[in-house]
């Protein structure tokens, strides 16, 4: 009886000029069809010179398309070199190219990838345009800088705790205007609680007396040294974030415009903040409006930072996703049913590290108190399914709304949910009437008090 691999080997070849590549940190194994070279499998090192030799060898073998796994960041240099050579590169998920059970080697892996690609069994992963990828790299690095800055802020709080200075428990934000002003004065040598308390901003809710009590402590030199270095490091990272924001803004200004703000001005913010978010670059909402052609921040739960993540992760062109269902499936915001013998074994949503999906989940979680249709939908799903599944359901709905608005260049219109809201109210009314009849009661409608 032939083995499983022998049966698969007889599938018709759809792409005869296909190669398979197994990516590693120091070595790359490449497999081409057996009739193209006496040694159809070769190993190359990851030096740039070797990668150029790899590309030359593929062109000599008349290879037009290659498939490789998305292994860490090791695939990026080779991907860029092959793209310059006009060789189609299909980046595939390692989950989709699992080998058959048996011995696993790099040579067999690249041959297996080449075979699957030649018979048309591999799907390429989504990757935005180069301009979007450049902004994406910078924006992801920005997240790392924010996390590093937060670590130094925690070191500042620890130093204050060791000196029993409770100022960071009295004010809401140690890195705000009041917190930094007081820390600067402490490091400058000021120890008088009354003078330090006078530095508080007028927006601080704590009384001056409470602030004075929180500034009485044991000022030890070793902890002051740690506090000074942590503050310098925090401000250094803040300066790096500002420089990175300027570079992101420059690159975003080079993206093609889908709307002219001078002809069609940006509308008012849906829920304007009294003070801007410290982590939000200036004029970000305007640049997003110009790039998308619509204002995504009008959608409840989506702020400029969430819209920026959507821009950097998926770009402004969603034509690679034929339907909204495909877009939600790519973000893994829809169930993945597993059925065997006519019985549903599982319908859970697969776990994912997709940053766009994570951003939409955070946006969905922010709707728990929203007095909008989406906020009511979140609370209804939460009571029915629980918090975790409700967040996924609302994130799925947000993804479908975003897809529809971007692909059709439409502004968000909350009035389209009025009919759904009317049906929800009608269901609530019928349910209450049915419960009253079961209890032998009669409900009399009254006019709602404004």
N, C-alpha and C positions, 0 to 999 in steps of 0.2 A: 504494500500500500504506500503510495507516495506521501511524503511528509507535507506538513502545512506550507512550509516555505516553497516546496516544489510546485504546489498548486498555485500559490500566489505568483510564482515566476512566469506562469503562462498567461498572465493578464496582457492585453494588448498595450503596446508602447504608444503613448500619446505624444510624448515629447522626447524624441531620440537625441536631441542635443542638450541633455540635462546632466548636471553633475551634482554630487552631494559632498558637503563639507562638514566635518566634525571639529568644532572649535574647542581649543584649550588655552590655558594661560601661557604656555611656552611652545606648544606644538599644534599644528593644524594638519589634519589628515583629509585628503581630497580624493574622491573616486569619480572616474569618468567611465563612459561605456567601454566595454572590453575591446571593441574594434578600433578605438581611437589611438591607442598607445600600447606598446608591448608591456609596459608597467602601468596598468590603469589606476593603481592606488599609489599615491606619493605622500610623503610627509614633509612639511615645511615648518621652519621656525617662525616665530611671530615678529621677527625684525622686519622693518619696512622694506629692506632690500629683498628679503625672502618673500614678502607678500607681493612685491612687483614680479618676482620670478613666477610665483603661483599664477598671477593674472596672465602673464605671457604664455605659460603652459596651457592654460584654459583656452586662450585664443588659438594656439597652435592645434589644439584638439577640436576646434570648431564648436566650442561650447557657447551656447547663447543664453542659457539660464542655469542658475545654481540655487540650491536650497541649503540653508544652514540653520542651526539652532540658535535661539536668542540666549546665549550663555553669558550672564553677567553683562559686562561692558566690553568683553574681549572681541565681540563680533564687529564693533563699530569701525575700527581702522580698515579691516578687510572689506566691509560693506561699502565704505566710501571709495576705496580704490577700484572695486569692481564696477561701481556705478559710473565712475569716470571713464571706464573702458567700454561703456554701453552694454554691459552684461546684466541681464535682468537678475536681480537677487530676490529670492523669496525667503523672507525671515519667518520661520515656523516655530510654533510652540513645542517645547520638548515633550510635553504631555501627549502630543499628537504623533510623535515618531518613536514611540516605545518599540523596542525590538521584541521579537518573539522570544519566549523563554529559552534559556541556554547561556552559553558563554558570551560575555560582554567584553568586547575590545574596541579600541578606537577605529581599527581597520574595518571591523564588521559594522560599526555604527555608520561610518561614512558611506559604505556600500549600501546599507539598508536605506539611508536617506536618499541616495542616488536612485535606487530602485523605486521607492515610493514616489519620488518626484517625476520620474520618467513615465510612470503609469497614471499620473494625475491624481494621486491620493493625498496631496498636501495642499493646505490652504495657507496663504501668506498672512502674516500678522499685519495689523494696521499700523502705519507709521505716517505721521503728518509730513508736510512739505519741509524742506530744509530750513526755510525762514522760521517756521514755527518750532522746529526742533532746536534751533539755536536759542530762541527765547525760552523754550522749555528747560534746556540745560541751565540757563542762568536762573530761572525761577526756582528750580529744584535746589540749586546751590544757595539761593536766598533762604529757603526753608532751613537748610543746614546752619547758616549764619544765625538765624533767629534762635535755633535750638542752642547753639553755643553761647549766644548772648544770655539766654535764660539761665544757663548753668552758672555763669559768673554772677548773675543777679541772685541766685540761690546761695552762692558763697558769701555775698554781702549780707543776706539775711542770717546766715549762720554766724558770721562774725558779730552781728548785732545781738543775736541771742546769747552768745558767749559773754558779752558785756552787759547782759540783762537790759538792753535798750529795746523797748517794745514798740517803737514807732511804726514798724511795718505791720503790727497787729492793730494799730489805731487808724492808720490811713489805708485806703484801698489799694494803692499802687506805690510801691517803693521807688519805681522808676519814673514816677510822675513828677510834676513841677515841685510839689512840696517835698517829696522824699529826697530827690536829688539835691535840692537846695539845703536841706538839713544835713545830709551826709557831707556835702561840700563844706559846710560851716564846721562840722565836727572835725573833719580832717584838717581844716585851717587852724584849729586850736580852740574853738569856742566850746565851752562846757556849761555855760549858764542856761538852764532849761527855759527860763523866761525869754531870753533873747532867741533861743532856737525855736521856741514855739511861735514867735512872732513872724517866722518865715512861712507860715502855712498859707496856702491859697484860700481865697474866699469861698471856694466851692467845697472845702473840706467840711464834713458834717460834724466831726468830733470837736468838742469845745477846746479852747486854749488850755484850760486847766487839765483836761485829760491828756493833751499832747505833752504838757509839762511833766506830768507824772511818768509818761512813757520814756522820757529822755533823761531820767535819773538812773545811773548805772555805774558799773565799774569800768572805767576807761583804761584798759590795759594796752600796753604798747604793741604786743605781738598781734592782738586782734585788730588794732588800728592799722597795722602794716598790711594784714590780709585784706582789710576793708579797702584800703587805698589801691592795692594792686587789682582787686576785683572790680572796683569802679573804673579804673583805667582800662582794663580789658573789656568791660561792658561797653564803654564809650568807643573803644577802637572798633568793636564789631558793629556798633551803630553807624559809625562812619563808613565802614565797608558796605553796609546795607544801603546807605544813601548813594554811594558810588555805583553800586550794582543797579539801583533803581534808575539812575540816570542812563546807564547803558541799556536797560530794558526799555525805557521810554524812547531812546534813540532808535532801537531796532523796531519797536512797534510803530513808530512814525513812518518807517519804510514799508510797512505792509500795505497792500492795495486797499484803497478806500471803497467801502460799499455804500457809503452815504457821505454827503458833504454837510458838515455841521453848520456851515454858513448859509446853506440853502434850506436845510431842514434842521433847525436847532434842537439840541438835546433838551428834553422836557425836565420838569422838576423831579427831584429825587422822591421816591415813594415815601420813605420814612427817614427824613434827614436827621442826622445826629448833631447834637450841639457842639461836640468836639470830634474831629476826625480820628479814626483808628490810628494808633501809633505805628502799626505794621502796614498801613495802606499808603502807597505812593500817591503823590499829588497828581491830579488830573487823570487818574487811572480810569475813572468812569467815562470820561470823554473819549479817551483812546479806544476803549472797548466798544463804545458806540460807533465810532468811525470804522473799526475793523469788522464788526459783526453786521453793521447796517441797522441794528435794532438795539434797544436798551434792555438787556436781560435783567437788569436790577429791578425792573418793574414787577418781576415775578416774585411773589411772596417767598421769603426765605433765602433768596439769592442776593448777596451783596457783591460789591466790586471784586473782592478777593476771590469769591467763589466763581464769578464769571471769568476772572483771569486764569484760574486753574482750568476751566473748560477750554479757554483759548489755547493755552499752552499744551494741553493734552490731546485735543481733537482738532484744533484749528477752526477756521471759518467756513470750510467746505466739507459738508457731510455727504457728498455724493458717493463716497465709497460705501456708505450704508444705504442700501436700496429702500429700506423701510424703517419706521421707528422701532419695530420689533427687533430688527437686526442691530440697531444702535443699542437698545437696552440689553440684548443678549451679549454684545461685546463687553458691556460694563458689568455683566453678570448680575443684573438687577431683576431677573425673571427666574422662575422655578426651572429646575432641570429634572423632569420626571424620569424615573427608572421603572419600567414596567416589564414584568416577566410572568408568563402564564395568565395574562389578563388581569393580574393583580398589581396595583401600584406599590412598589417597594419603597420609593422615596420620591419626594417632590421638593426637596430643599434647594435653596439657592446656593450655588457653589461659592466657596470663599474666594476672595479676590483682593489684590493689592492695587487695583486700578485707582489712580489718584482722582480721576474725574468722578468715579462712583463714590469714593470717600467724601469728596466735596459735596456731592448731592445728598449723601446721608446726613452730613452735618447741617445742610440747609433744611432737610426734612425735620431734623430734631429741633431746629429753631422755631418750628411752626406750632409747638405745643400750646402756646398761648395766643396764637394769631387769630384775630376775629375775621377771618376770610374763609372762603370755601375750602381752600387747602388745609387751613388750620382745623376746621370742623371735620374734614375728611381724616386728618391725622388722629384726632381724638376718637372718632368713630372706629377706626381701624385698631387703635390702641385698646379700646374696650373689648373688641372682638378677638383680636389676635395676640395682644400683648405688645410691649414696647418695641422689641427687636424686629418682629415681623412688620409692625406698623411703620417703622422707619424705612424698611426696605420697600414697602408698598408705596409710600409717599415719594421716596427717591425715584422709583420707577415712573410714577406719574410726572414728576418734575422732568425726568429725562425725555419723556414723550413730548412734553410741552416745549422744552428747549429745542428738540429736533424739529418740531413743526414750525416754530418761530424762525429758526435759522434757515431752514430749507425754503420757506415761502416768504421770508423777509417781511414778517408781520409783527406788529407791536402787540404786546400782551394786552388782552381785553378780558377783564374780569366779568363782564356782562354775559359772556357765553355760558357761565356756570349758573346763571340765575334759574334756568329751567331745571338743571339737576338739583339745585337747592330747593326748588319748589317741590320736586318729587320726594326729596328726603323729608321735608316737612310734612308732606301728605302721608308718607309711611309712618312717621312718628304719630300723627294724629290717629290714623287707623289702628295702630298698635295700642294706643291709650284707650280708644273706644272699645276695642275687643277685650282688654283687661277689665275695663269698667263693667261690661256686660257679664263677664264671668263672675264678678263680685256682686252682681245685682245692683249696680249703681247706674245712674244716668248723669252724664256730663252735659252741662249747659255752657255753650260757648259765650264768652264775654269779650268785650273790646279790650285789646291790649293797652296797658297804661304806658304812655310815651315816656 
